[in-house]
């Protein structure tokens, strides 16, 4: 008998409409792995309906307890975990997140083999799958939406009301932009997703030097990486690996960009110990020109962007930051910086995000079940097995025991 996989119903609140394998991706998977058996757990919230899967030739049922591998997106509520099974989902436990300690404890008690989408990495430790690209796409669109509402110049619909990425780009292409300067930080999937939108609008990309020193009669953007907005305290220029290895030797050089930027898109990865981008004091200065921040990275609590006071929601994506009081205010207030800090952005583009994620899962994960995991993808991603943490994740033991 082949391995039985099931696409599980998402049960976390608020509801998440995404899915790891869409009907079209499952058809591909079945062709590629004829021995595999796929069952779909019935769901009334999934962006692809039960009927879509049935039409594609897959069994949709309420009872999937006979399956071996359970594939989902978000955390599975403890009461819905079936003992002695293998699960894939974003567990949000590998950074010892306090709110999911009980979940990891239950996974161990129920003898579940847990694979976290976040821990699916290659031999160099780079993530193989994720929704980052779609976070970048939606977050950038949301920032433009915030600009339009703040200055009453356009009224874009919410991304979740738009069918797909193409329709989202069409909305932006119909706008007339002022001669604003847009800054994008990052070099990974999130920043690349943002850049896709900026290039499609299209908005002209300019060099760091021109961005800092020239004025333009059209909107422009500049994409910068860690060595553009950080500098060594001793003035030496080494390389970005030196920055990642010795963040304490660096200080922020971001203010030179803040002096000329109107709309800032934060698409970077932020490592512990790295300098904050700017201070609350700096925001009070008349030199600080940023009026809209789309904080896609969304590091709250001691994160690098102090204007990000909290995460926002898809329902209420924007709030204002008052530089003088350092407190939240209405984002349309003249003195306020409009902040967008939604932390589940890909949920607003569930169809495209699911197709993209499914491509990656099919390419990097599914083959490992049928080739003896020859590249070690499953071995690296496995957090728990036989009721214990694997050696790679043994550092989580004190967290599980409640000692953290």
N, C-alpha and C positions, 0 to 999 in steps of 0.2 A: 504493500500500500504506500502511496505517496504521502508527502507531508500535507496536512490539512491546515490551510491558512484561513483566517476570517478577518474581514474588515469590520471593526466594531462600531457600535453606535457611540457618538460623543455625548457624554452625560454631564460634563462640567458646566456650571453656570458662571457667566452668561454663555448661552449656546454658541458653539463653534460649528460653522457649516462646512469647514474644510474636510478633506479626506485624503489619505495617503495614496490610495490607488483608485483612479477614476475608472469608469467602464472601459474606455479605450485602452488604458494602460493594462487593465486586467486581461483584455483580449490578447495584447502583446505578451504578457506574462505567461498565459496559457499556451501560446504557440511556442514560446521559448523553453518552457518547462512543462512538457506534456504530462509528467507524473504528478505535478502539483494539483491539489484540490482546493478550490476557492469557494468560500461561502460568505454571504453578506448578511450581517445582522441588520434587521429591519430598523429604519430610522425615518422619522418624519421631519428632521431638520437639515439633513445633509443636502448640499447644493446639487448633487446628482440624486434623483429620486430612486425609490425602490424599483419603479418601472424601468428606469434607464438601465439598471443592472440586469433585470429580468430580460429585457430586450437584447442585451449583450450576451445572454445565454448563461447567466449565473443564478444560483439558487439564493433567494432571499428568505430568511427565516428568523423567528424570534429566539430559537434555541440553537446556540452555537457551541454548546458545552463539549461536543465531541471533537472540537478542533484542537490543534497543537499550538499554533502560533497566532496570537491576537495582535492585530495591527491597528493602532489608533493615533490620534494627534495629541490631544491634551491628557492631563492626568486622569486616571480612572478612579472614581470614588471607591474607597476601601471596601464598602459592602458589595460592590460589583466585581471585585477581583475573584477569579476562579483559581483555587489552589492547583499547584503542580502543572502550570502552563507556562509558556514563554510569551512575554509581552513586549511590544514596541510602543513607546509614547514619550513625549517630553515630560520627564518626571520632576524637573526643577528641584533636584536634590543635590547635585554634584558640587554646588557651592555652599552646601549646608544650610539651605533656605529653611528657616525655622517652621514656616507654615506647612511644610511637607515631610517633616520628620516622622510623623505617625504613618504616613503613606509608605515610606521606605521600610519602616519597622514591620508593617503589615505584609509587605512584599516578601520579606525574609521569613516571617512566621508562616506564610502560606506556601513556602517553598517554590516561589515563582522565579523564573529566569527573566531578569529585566534587562532589556536593551534600551538605551536612551538615544533618541535621534541625535542629540547633541554630542554623544560620545562616539558616533560613527565617523571615524577619522582614518586617514591613511597612515603609513608607517612613520611619516614625519610629524604627525599630530594635527594636520590640517583637516578641518571638517569637510566631509564629502556631501552632506545633504543639509538643507535648511530652507527656510522661507525668507531669508535675508533680502534677496533681490526684490521680492514683492513688498517688503517693508519699505525699502527705498523708493519704489515706484509710488506707493500710496502716500507715504509720508511727504514726499516732495509735492505731490498734487494737493495734499491737505494744507501745506504751507502757502501755496498760491491761493487756495480757498480762503485761508485766514487773512491774507493780504487784501483780497477783494472785499471781505466783510468789514475789516477794520477801517479801510479807507472809503468804503461805500462806492467802489468802482466796478465791481462785478459780483455776481452771485452764483457761484458754481454749485451744482448739486453735490450731495455727499457721494463719496466714492462707492459706498455700498449700494447706491441706487443705480450705478452705472454697470452695464453688462460685462465689459471686459477692458483690458488695457488699451486696446485700439480706440474704443469709445471714450475712454478717459483722456487719451491724447487729443482726440478730436475736440473735446471741450476746451482744452488749453489753447489749441491752434486757432480757436475763434476769438481769442482775447487780444486786446491791444495793450501791450505792457509798457509801463513807464521806463525811463532810462535808469533802471536800478542795477545795483551790483549784487550778485548772488554768490555766496561762498559755500563750498561743499568740502567737508573734512572726511577723510577716509580713503581706503584703497581696496576694500573687500567687496563682498556680494551686495551689502546694503548701499554703499557709495556707488557701485556700478549700476544698481537699479535706479538710483537718483539720476545718475548721468544719462541713462537711457531716456528718461523723461525730458531732461533739459535739452538733449541733442535732438529729440523728436519734435520739440515745440516749433522751430528750433531757436535756441538761444546761443549766441556766439561764445565759444570758450576762449579765454585769454590767458596769457602767461602770468606768473606771480608778479613779475616786474611791472608789466603793463597794468595789471589790476590795481596795484598799489599806487602807481604814479600817473596813470592817464585818466582822462575823462572821456566818456563815450556818448554818442548820440543814439544809442540803442541799449537794450538790456544785455548784460554780459555775465558770465560766470567763471569762477576759477576753482579748480579742484586741487586741494592741498593735502599733504601727508605730514607725518609727525615731525620731520626735520624742518618743515616750513613754519610750524607754529610752536616749536620748542627749540631752545638753543642751550648748549653746554655752558655752565656757569664760568668755566675757565676760557671760553671763547673758541675752543678747538672744534673742528668739524670732522667727525669720524664717519659713522654710518648709522642706519636705523637700528641695527642689531645692538650697537652700543647703547642706544636709547632704551631699547627693550630690556637689556641686561642691567643697566645702571640708571634707572629713571631719577634716582635721587641726585644725580650730577647735573640735572637739567632744570631749566626754568622756562616758563611760558613766554612765547614771543607772539602771542595771538593778538595783542592789542593793536599792532600795526595793521591788522586786517579789520578789526572792529571799527577803526576810524573811518573806513571807506565802505563798509558793507551795510546793505539795507536789509537783506533777507539771508539768514544763515541756516544751512541744512547740516545737522550733525549726524554723519553716517559712519563715524569712526568706531574702532574698538578701543575701549579704555582699560588699561592695565592698572592694577593696584600699585600705588606708589608714584604714579606719574603726576606731573604738576597739574593743578586745575587750570582751565583755559584762561579764565579771567576771574577777578574778585568782585564781590558785591560793591566794593568801594569804586572799582573801575567803571562799573555800570552807571554810577552816579555822575560821572564826568560828561561834560558836553561833547567830548571827543568820541564817546561811544555812540555810534550811529545805527546800530542794529535795531530794527523795529519789529521784525517777525523772526521767531526761531522755531524751526521744525526739528525738535530733538528726537530723532528716530532711535538713536542709541539708548536714550532714556535711562541713564544711570541716576537714580534718586538716592538721597542720603549720602552725603560726601562724594557725590559725582563731580565731574569736571566742569559742569555748567550750572552755576549757582542759581540761575534764574529758573531752573526746572525744580519747582517746589514739590511737585507730586506727579504721578501719572494721571493722564486724563482718559476719557472713555470715548468710544466710537459715537455714543449718543451726544456727549458734550466734550468735543475734542479740544476746545481752546479756553485758555484763561489768560488773564493779564498779570504781568509782574510790574509792580510799582518800584522804580529804582530808588526813590527817596525813602520810602517806608520799608523796603525789602519784603513787602507782603503782597499777597494776591489781591487783584483788583479786576474790574471789568476790562477785557482786552481791547475794547473800542475806545477806552479813555485815551485822550491825546498823549499823555505822558507815559502810558503803559507800553511795555513790550508784549506783543502777542506770542504766547507759547503754545505749541502743539506737542504733547508728550504722550500720545497713545502708545501703549506697549504691546498691542495685538493687531497692528496695522494690516497684516496679510488677510485677516478675517474679512476685510472690506472688499477684497477681490478674490473671493473663495474659489471661483472656477479656474482662473488662470493660475492661482497659487497652488491649487491641487494638481493641475496638469504638470506644472514645473517641478513640484516636489516628487510626484510619481515618476517622472523621467529619471531623477537622480536615484530614487529608491530602487527602481528597476535595473539601473546600470550598476550601482555599487553594492547593493545589499542582497537582492534576490539570488544572484549567481552563487553567493557564498553558501547557501543551503544545499547546493547541488554539486559543488566542486571541492567538498571537504574544507571549505573556508581557506582555500590555498593562499589568499592574501592576508589572512588574519583579521579581516574586517569585523567578524562577529566576536572573535576572541577579545579584541580591543574594546568593543562596545559593551561587552557584558558586565553589568554592575553586580549582579547577584547570581548565585548558583548553589544548589544543595543547601539552601537555608543560610548561606553565608555570603559576605562580601567577597568579591574576587580580589586577588592580590593588588591589581591595579587601582582598586577603589577601597582598599583597606583603611585609607585615611579617614573614611566616613564613620568608622566604628564608634568613636566618642560622640559623634553627632547622633547616631542611632541609639546609643546608650543614654542620651540626654545629658551628656557631660559638657556639651558645647554651649 
